[in-house]
Each structure stands twice: as structure tokens, then as C-alpha cells.
Amino acid sequence: MIVVMQPEATETEIEGVTEALTRHGLQPSVSRGAECTVIGAIGDVDAVGDLSVFSILSGVDKLVRISAPYKLVSSREGHRRSTIRVGPALIGGTNFAFIAGPCAVETPEQAAEACAAAAKAGATVLRGDVYKHRTSPYAFQGLGAAGLEILAEQKARFGLPVVAEVLHPSEVDAMVDVVDIFRIGARNMQNFDLLRACSLTGKAVMLKRGLSATIEEWLLAAEYAASSGNLNIILCERGIRTFEPATRNTLDLSAVSVVQQKSHLPVIVDPSHGTGSRSLVAPMTLAAVAGGCDGIMIDVHPHPELARCDGPQALLPDELQTLAERMWQLAAWMGREVPASVASAGHDLG
């Protein structure tokens, strides 16, 4: 069972509910989101008897019985899907998120050109990794602290929030003052210590689907972050490993609809890593938007042929601009709210 608190519920009222749950032999788990706070009640709920004892407590909106193993991130009947606020950006609900930037921060000049292209195309969040998980130990692993300084400069330059991958709990403290969304990569989806460490910062957490993860495993991983007190979680479909070698991964767009039925969390799609091919990014982006995703994340690089990481999938600035115009048109047609910056830039939104 979860207890959904009213949006204006005070800390005193939240504490009152947790104390009541404890008195009845249940273990409370408080998770705070941008719109409301929910309290998970872990234990034998049936042994309590009359659950109305909780519904009449001050500050309580409703009680919801959850049968899924992921209690806090599960969809809730009669409750709208979550909207995550990250600085000026809104992700989820009727909002559409466009995340773009370099896959990896390589030089100040490269980052500046890539972020400028992203901002011009209407990006609501910038991406740029400073630590990289690579299959080969000899591949570029990111600039680390030096890259974080470059990322901070671009964040200040454009006034946009940034998302970056974190590989280890020890990196969280160094990144927390710059990064607005901690991204947990596919290889770390079930790194539960890392999920908890990111969640405890109170910053938004983006959780990529693991290489061979089922949807239930993905949602249970998100539950680890939620049970650590943070409901500001964004799920990212980035393709799964199958028998097909024609693409880097098999981008599972059906997962978007499945997860949106099973969970209240926003779901975005990464067609860059999902396909590994520049020529496939545009069609998969438009397919994902038409399929109802809550946002798109795309790699851009001013000189992909010189990229130290994932050059074959990065769009050129002009390619990003062309795709973004089509993407925003389709998003608007799908009933998504378009950022004022995009509308004011003169894009034809049909």
C-alpha cells in the first residue's frame, strides 16, 4: 500500500502518517516528488484490518493498494503520471523534453559548438558526459574533473539544466553542484549503491534500461531510487541486446507504451545509443515521438569523424536542426506542450 499525501501536506503531517504506519507494524518509506509526497507502507497490510484509520489522517489524499512488486513507481488508478521539474525544464505529463549535446565532453571548443547547436534546436536540457563507461579499458574514459568545469561553463552560458552519467558513488559529491540530472547508464542499472547515492542528493535521476533487462527489472531498479526518498526519476529506453547485429542495439519502442501503462514515471528515448547509426537517429526519433514518449535524447558533435566517443551516431549541427524542427512539429501534433523558446524562435508547428 502507498499513502498519497496532498500536495500542500506539511512535514508535520507526513511525520504523523509515518508514525501511524509504524504503530501498526508497517515500515514507512517516504519519497518526495515535484508534485506530491508518497509514503510506501511495507509489511502485512492485511493484518492492519481497517485501513481507513490512515485515510482520515491530516494531509492524506488517498490510499492505494499496489499489487505490483514496484510499489512507489507503479501506476496509480485515478492519479496522473508524474511531471519532473529540473530547473526551468518540465519532463512528463503534457510536456516534451528534448535533451541534446555531446555524448562526451572532449574539448572546450567541441562542447561549446555542440551545446550551441543543441540550444539553437530548442533543447530543454543539455547532455555531456565527463565520465564514460567503455567496453575497452583503452578507450577514452572521459575528462573527469576538467570536463565537469567545461560542462559548468556551458550550463551557465545557455541557462539550461544538464544531465551527465555518473559511474560510481564516489563521483556524486564532485558532480552534485553542476549536474541537474544524474544518469545511471545501462551497465549500472542494477548498481543499487549508486542508485541510492544519486537518489539521496534530491536531484533528478535518469535510469537507462539495462542491456538485457526486462521491463520489470528496469522498474524494480527505479524502485531502489524511489525507496531512498526520491520520486524525481526519469526512465530512458536506449535499446536492448538481441541477436540482430545490423544496429548497435535493438531499440524497443514498444517498451515506452508498456512502461507508461505500468508506471507513473516519464519515459524518454535515446535513438543515438539505441541504433548507433547517424542515419537511423531521425526515423527512430520521429517514431518514438509518434509512439508517445515523453522526450528524446540525441548526441550532436561538430566533427563526428574526430569524435573520441560514439562518432558514428552523432548528428551534425545542421542535421540536428532539421530533425528538431520535424520533431517539434510532431510533438505539437501529438498534443505536447512546446517550450516558449521553441515557439518564439519561429518554428513552424503546424
C-alpha positions in Angstrom: 0.0 0.0 0.0 1.1 3.6 -0.5 -0.3 6.7 1.1 -0.5 9.6 -1.3 -0.2 12.9 0.5 -1.9 16.1 -0.5 0.4 18.5 -2.5 0.3 21.0 0.4 1.0 18.4 3.1 3.4 19.7 5.8 6.4 17.8 7.2 4.5 17.5 10.5 1.6 15.8 8.7 4.0 13.5 6.8 5.7 12.6 10.1 2.2 11.9 11.6 1.5 9.4 8.9 4.8 7.6 9.2 4.3 7.3 13.0 0.9 5.8 12.5 2.2 3.3 10.0 4.9 2.3 12.4 2.5 1.8 15.2 0.5 -0.6 13.1 3.6 -2.7 12.3 4.3 -1.3 8.9 7.6 0.1 7.7 7.2 3.6 6.1 9.3 4.7 3.1 8.9 8.4 2.3 9.5 9.5 -1.3 9.2 13.1 -2.5 8.4 14.2 -6.0 7.9 17.5 -7.7 4.1 17.4 -7.3 3.5 15.3 -4.2 4.9 13.1 -1.5 4.0 9.4 -1.2 4.7 7.1 1.7 5.1 3.4 1.0 3.8 1.0 3.7 5.9 -2.1 3.7 4.7 -5.2 5.5 1.5 -7.2 6.1 -1.1 -4.6 5.2 -4.0 -7.1 5.6 -3.1 -7.6 9.3 -3.9 -4.0 10.0 -7.6 -4.5 9.4 -9.5 -1.3 8.7 -7.2 0.8 6.6 -9.5 3.9 6.9 -7.5 4.7 10.1 -4.8 6.1 7.7 -7.1 7.8 5.2 -8.5 10.2 7.9 -5.1 11.4 9.0 -4.3 15.1 8.3 -2.7 15.7 5.0 -3.6 12.4 3.4 -5.1 12.5 -0.1 -5.7 8.8 -0.7 -4.7 5.2 0.0 -3.7 3.0 -2.9 -3.3 -0.8 -2.8 -0.5 -1.8 -5.1 -0.1 -5.4 -6.3 3.0 -4.9 -8.4 6.4 -5.6 -6.8 7.4 -2.0 -7.5 5.2 -0.1 -5.2 6.4 3.5 -5.4 6.9 3.8 -9.2 3.8 1.8 -10.1 0.9 3.5 -11.9 -1.9 4.5 -9.6 -5.5 4.4 -10.6 -7.0 7.9 -10.8 -3.6 9.6 -10.4 -1.9 11.4 -13.3 1.5 10.5 -14.4 4.4 12.3 -12.9 6.0 15.6 -14.1 9.6 16.1 -13.1 10.9 19.7 -12.7 14.6 20.2 -13.5 15.4 23.9 -13.3 13.2 25.6 -16.0 12.5 22.3 -17.7 9.5 20.0 -17.2 9.7 16.4 -18.1 6.5 14.3 -18.3 2.8 15.0 -18.3 1.9 17.0 -21.4 5.4 18.4 -21.6 8.0 17.2 -24.1 11.7 17.1 -23.2 14.5 17.5 -25.7 17.9 16.6 -24.4 20.9 17.1 -26.7 24.6 17.7 -26.6 27.9 15.9 -27.0 28.0 12.2 -25.9 31.3 13.1 -24.2 32.9 16.4 -23.3 36.2 16.4 -25.2 37.4 20.0 -25.5 36.1 23.4 -24.6 35.6 24.2 -28.3 33.8 20.9 -29.1 31.5 21.2 -26.1 30.7 24.9 -27.0 29.8 24.1 -30.6 27.7 21.0 -29.7 25.8 22.8 -26.9 25.2 25.8 -29.1 23.7 23.5 -31.7 21.5 21.9 -29.1 20.3 25.2 -27.7 19.6 26.5 -31.2 17.5 23.4 -31.9 15.4 24.0 -28.8 17.0 21.7 -26.3 15.4 21.9 -22.9 18.3 20.0 -21.2 21.9 19.7 -22.3 23.8 16.4 -22.1 27.5 16.0 -21.8 29.4 13.2 -20.1 32.7 13.6 -18.2 33.0 10.0 -17.1 32.5 7.2 -19.6 31.8 3.5 -19.3 33.7 1.9 -22.2 33.9 -1.7 -23.3 37.6 -1.5 -23.8 39.9 -0.3 -21.0 42.0 1.5 -23.6 39.1 3.7 -25.0 38.6 7.3 -24.0 37.2 7.3 -20.4 36.2 11.0 -20.2 37.9 14.1 -18.9 36.7 13.8 -15.3 37.0 17.0 -13.3 38.3 19.0 -16.2 35.3 18.0 -18.2 33.0 19.0 -15.4 34.4 22.5 -15.5 33.7 22.7 -19.2 30.1 21.4 -18.7 29.5 24.0 -15.9 30.6 26.7 -18.4 28.0 25.6 -21.0 25.3 25.3 -18.4 25.9 28.9 -17.3 26.2 30.1 -20.9 22.8 28.8 -22.0 20.9 28.8 -18.7 19.9 25.2 -19.2 20.0 22.2 -16.8 22.5 19.4 -17.6 22.4 15.7 -17.5 25.6 13.6 -17.1 26.4 10.0 -16.4 27.8 9.0 -13.0 29.7 5.7 -12.8 30.5 5.4 -9.0 29.1 6.7 -5.8 32.4 8.4 -5.1 31.8 10.8 -8.1 28.4 12.1 -6.8 29.8 14.7 -4.4 32.0 16.2 -7.1 29.2 16.4 -9.6 26.3 17.5 -7.5 26.9 21.3 -7.8 26.9 21.1 -11.6 24.7 18.2 -12.7 20.9 18.6 -12.5 20.1 15.0 -13.6 22.3 12.1 -12.6 22.1 9.5 -15.4 22.6 5.8 -14.5 23.9 4.1 -17.5 22.7 0.7 -18.9 25.7 -1.1 -17.4 24.9 0.3 -13.9 21.1 -0.2 -14.0 21.3 -2.6 -11.1 24.1 -0.9 -9.2 21.9 -0.3 -6.2 24.5 1.6 -4.1 24.9 4.1 -7.0 21.1 4.4 -7.3 20.8 5.2 -3.6 23.7 7.7 -3.6 22.1 9.6 -6.5 18.7 9.5 -5.0 19.8 10.9 -1.7 21.1 14.1 -3.4 17.4 15.0 -4.1 18.4 15.7 -7.7 16.6 14.0 -10.6 17.8 10.5 -11.6 17.6 9.2 -15.2 17.7 5.4 -15.3 18.7 3.8 -18.6 17.4 0.3 -19.3 20.0 -2.4 -18.9 21.5 -4.2 -21.8 19.3 -7.3 -21.3 16.9 -6.1 -18.7 13.2 -6.9 -18.7 10.8 -4.1 -18.1 10.0 -5.4 -14.6 13.7 -5.5 -13.7 14.0 -1.9 -15.0 11.1 -0.7 -12.9 12.4 -2.6 -9.8 15.7 -0.8 -10.3 13.8 2.5 -10.3 12.1 1.4 -7.1 15.5 1.4 -5.4 15.9 5.1 -6.2 12.3 5.8 -5.1 12.6 3.9 -1.9 15.6 6.0 -1.0 13.3 9.0 -0.8 13.3 10.5 -4.3 10.5 10.2 -6.9 12.1 12.5 -9.4 13.0 9.6 -11.7 13.1 9.5 -15.5 13.3 6.2 -17.4 15.3 6.0 -20.6 14.8 3.3 -23.3 18.2 3.0 -25.1 17.9 -0.3 -26.8 18.5 -3.9 -25.6 20.8 -6.6 -26.7 19.3 -9.1 -29.1 20.5 -11.5 -31.9 20.3 -8.7 -34.5 23.8 -7.2 -35.5 22.5 -4.6 -38.0 22.2 -2.0 -35.3 24.2 -1.3 -32.1 21.1 -2.3 -30.0 17.5 -3.2 -30.7 15.5 -0.1 -29.9 12.4 -1.3 -28.1 9.8 1.4 -28.8 7.0 -0.9 -27.5 8.6 -0.6 -24.1 7.5 3.1 -23.9 3.8 2.3 -24.0 4.2 -0.7 -21.7 6.1 1.3 -19.1 3.6 4.2 -19.3 0.9 1.7 -18.5 2.8 0.2 -15.6 4.4 3.2 -14.1 3.7 6.9 -13.5 7.3 7.9 -14.3 8.2 9.8 -17.5 9.8 7.7 -20.3 12.3 9.1 -22.8 14.1 7.5 -25.7 17.7 7.6 -26.8 17.8 6.8 -30.5 21.5 7.7 -30.7 22.7 4.9 -28.5 19.7 2.8 -29.4 20.8 2.4 -33.0 24.4 3.5 -33.1 23.9 4.9 -36.6 23.5 8.6 -37.6 21.2 7.6 -40.5 18.7 5.9 -38.1 18.5 8.6 -35.5 15.9 10.8 -37.3 13.4 8.0 -38.2 13.6 6.4 -34.8 13.2 9.8 -33.1 10.0 10.5 -35.1 8.8 7.0 -34.4 9.4 7.4 -30.7 7.5 10.8 -30.6 4.6 9.3 -32.5 4.6 6.4 -30.0 4.0 8.8 -27.2 7.4 9.1 -25.5 7.9 12.0 -23.0 11.2 13.1 -24.5 14.2 12.4 -26.8 17.9 12.4 -26.1 20.3 12.9 -29.0 24.1 13.1 -29.5 25.5 16.0 -31.5 29.1 16.7 -32.5 30.6 19.4 -34.7 33.1 16.9 -36.2 31.8 13.3 -35.7 34.7 11.9 -37.7 37.1 13.2 -35.0 34.9 12.2 -32.0 36.7 10.3 -29.2 33.4 8.5 -28.4 30.5 7.3 -30.5 31.1 9.5 -33.5 29.1 7.2 -35.9 25.9 8.0 -34.1 26.3 11.7 -33.5 24.4 14.2 -35.7 26.0 17.3 -37.2 24.6 20.6 -36.0 22.7 21.2 -39.3 21.2 17.7 -39.1 20.1 18.2 -35.5 18.4 21.5 -36.5 16.5 19.8 -39.4 15.4 16.9 -37.2 14.4 19.1 -34.3 12.0 21.2 -36.5 10.2 18.0 -37.6 10.3 16.6 -34.1 8.7 19.7 -32.5 6.0 19.7 -35.2 5.2 16.1 -34.5 5.3 16.6 -30.7 2.9 19.6 -31.0 0.6 17.5 -33.2 0.6 14.8 -30.5 -0.7 17.3 -28.0 2.5 18.1 -26.3 3.3 21.5 -24.9 6.1 23.1 -26.8 8.6 25.3 -24.9 8.1 29.0 -25.3 11.7 29.3 -26.6 10.8 27.0 -29.5 7.6 28.8 -30.4 9.3 32.2 -30.2 12.1 31.0 -32.5 9.7 30.9 -35.4 9.5 27.1 -35.9 6.5 26.1 -38.0 4.5 24.0 -35.5 1.7 23.3 -37.9 
